[in-house]
Amino acid sequence: MQEFTKFPTKTGRRSLSRSISQSSTDSYSSAASYTDSSDDEVSPREKQQTNSKGSSNFCVKNIKQAEFGRREIEIAEQDMSALISLRKRAQGEKPLAGAKIVGCTHITAQTAVLIETLCALGAQCRWSACNIYSTQNEVAAALAEAGVAVFAWKGESEDDFWWCIDRCVNVDGWQANMILDDGGDLTHWVYKKYPNVFKKIRGIVEESVTGVHRLYQLSKAGKLCVPAMNVNDSVTKQKFDNLYCCRESILDGLKRTTDVMFGGKQVVVCGYGEVGKGCCAALKALGAIVYVTEIDPICALQACMDGFRVVKLTSLTQAQGKRNQRVYISTALGSSVPSLPAGNKNVVTREHLDRMKNSCIVCNMGHSNTEIDVTSLRTPELTWERVRSQVDHVIWPDGKRVVLLAEGRLLNLSCSTVPTFVLSITATTQVRTLSVVGDVHPLIPSFLSPFPDEYVASLHLPSFDAHLTELTDDQAKYLGLNKNGPFKPNYYRSVSAGAGSRCLLTQWAPLGTSPGTGTVAAPRSCVPKHPRPQSPLPSLLDTDGPYP
């Protein structure tokens, strides 16, 4: 667990060493921003900027870019119709009134639609970036112009990163009562720096495996005294975002950076969770010869039955030096092992890199920047040569070159973009989760039941002109189901082994009341049945069906 007790001392140019938080510097975004971060060498922290309303409660690269950012947000809204529909349906009732949400996520046009939806539903929001290179500067400017307190810009230093988070949390006259996090940096900063604020948090919503892993560490130590919702293990996140998003974005990132033709090339994908499945399917469709490495026998068997050869990475790198071939390695350890963070650490080691042949391409689709042991490459005998944005040649003494993408950080958000429609599914799930966290419920599991998952899925079906078949009364009685749903049991999860076994229970007080001291029960193997909470807004929270 990372211990955050003080601001990092590094300023200005980002250090080549690892960040004290591995997820804080886990990706670049070469295609994400309308303007490059090098346009202006003056740090946004040194600028005095105000929006058209005279407010200076933000810190972005250039507030004048707001008009361009608004156009990008409007484009994203076109493919996020379900989330917009949810916003219009619920904004009259203000189900999030009283919620003071502090968020730390990627700041993109799609995230902006989520933030503005939360505001429309009554929440007050303050936002920072979970990644120092993924912020779209013009989108951040558009949010600031709209009155959102956003502190983020592309190309932050490590000191800037923590300063932005602190500015979101530490403000006179305003105290957060909800956290929306991606990676756990914000949660741990509040926990370590502002323990009194942390104890009063009504709910934490975490969307990454890395962040969830950190929450389990807190729980195991008996220090998680607030409810935490695990969005990453929701069905809509696992089956759609992790699978379909990576299936499309892996190729986008690789093509933009390398211009390589994959027909006939040999590719190794480390991990066959939902992320790995998406990557393998995309690469196989282009004619690549795909190998898979796995530690989980169930996922390994799935890979075999999908037509992939399961190998050890060590044996493959040893063998490849004897043949004239090029190996492309994508470390995509999405959810192969639900109890571990996405990507693990040192999946590709210096030993593997030393044995690779000339011109191998190495990239990462895990959440953090620990999957590839990049630190071992920062040695005097190796030369780094930047050949284009997000592409480095690491040169060995004998002249061998390994092509490293995004310095081993997350490829799709580093070198390309991700599909808007899939992000709509995840964002709608997050809105639904924040609404649930604000309800009165004495015991709440750390991951979502199928009720909101099915509801979120149903909201997106009209985009495909899809129509659900309805059970007859006799069929519903035979199956023991409500004919309007839900159709999945509480323990239903994605196909990855063990994903349904993670559950935490926390006791907590609802919004608007004085919180007591929360207690954490031991993890259980399944989700207990609890009465459904009574919702003040049936259209948003009552998801028993019928679905639209």
C-alpha angles and dihedrals in degrees: 000000000000116000113213110189103144143008115281111253096222116106137173114010114039114251119245090229122089119280118251084245111048093203094050093072099028101125151017124215110211094168099036104082131064090215126038118245090237093065092095123028093197112101114241087231088067095050128092106218133167131183125231090275092057095252121140096181094124142060118216136148097259126349089201089073091068095104092057090046092052090056091053091049090051090051090051091050090061091066095038096064094141093057091046089050090052090050094052093045096050107029093088091061096044095214091181095052107140093025114127104192124192111193137192113186140121106297106224135136090270093051089049089060088053093048093048090048091055090050091049089053091056104269126134110223138197116181143194134172123264090205130047095217107033100072118115101220095205092050091051088051091051091052091049090050089052090055101261114140098234124169111187144101136171114269101027119171119234090259090050090051094057092039090057092050091049092050089055094051105032107062131133116249096010129084125181119235098179134044127205106189140176112197100000099262094120093044093052094044090055091043094052103033102032109028093162090056091046092055090056095050110119096202145353121213113197123185104182131073090228092056092045090052089055090051090053089052089055090047093049089053090050093243102112100102098162133065115268125195118207105214092169092071094047113117093240092054097044100041099039115020097036095040110031097030092054092042090064103029097051091067093043092055095044095046095047093052104036109020085214126159110230100196106118095000119131114239129186117203113193107213133018102217120121092292092047092048091054093048093048094049092051095046093045090052089059091054099259120150101238128203124186131207118201142167096194113080092207094054089042090054090049089053091050092050090048089058102260126129113236112217142160113259091224094057092048095051090047092051098043094067089067095055135056100247141117121230123204115198124201115181103211108161094160107156104334090126109029092196093060130066118261109278102010113213137289094008087149108037134190088260090059092046092050091055097048118106126242118296098015112157117225123190141156133231096174122107101249134041096249101086093084115047094233093157090068088060093059093088131123095246093060124071124212117210121184107214099172139342110311093358122106131177111216105203123204122210091258091056097259113146128205116195109225118191122213091348089285095306130129106309105204097051091035101052106017141002134270130241113276096213094058091049088053089062092051094043092051089051090052092051090049091048094051089052091052093048088056093055127095106262124143096204124030129177119232093238131048124266118230092262097084092033092059091043093052091047091051092054090059098047095083089064087069095038086243121164124201121227113235124225118238118236090253092051092048091051091048092052094040092236138128104252089229094050167212091193100180127067120241092256093056113120138152121302094263112112117264098001092128095055099078115095135148127183123206132181115224147153125251126248114286097031134091108266122233126210108291121225128207122220122211115271114270132206096236141019115267118225114255130176113270112254118248108249126216088209115045094184091060106029108024099082101162089109165204087190123216 
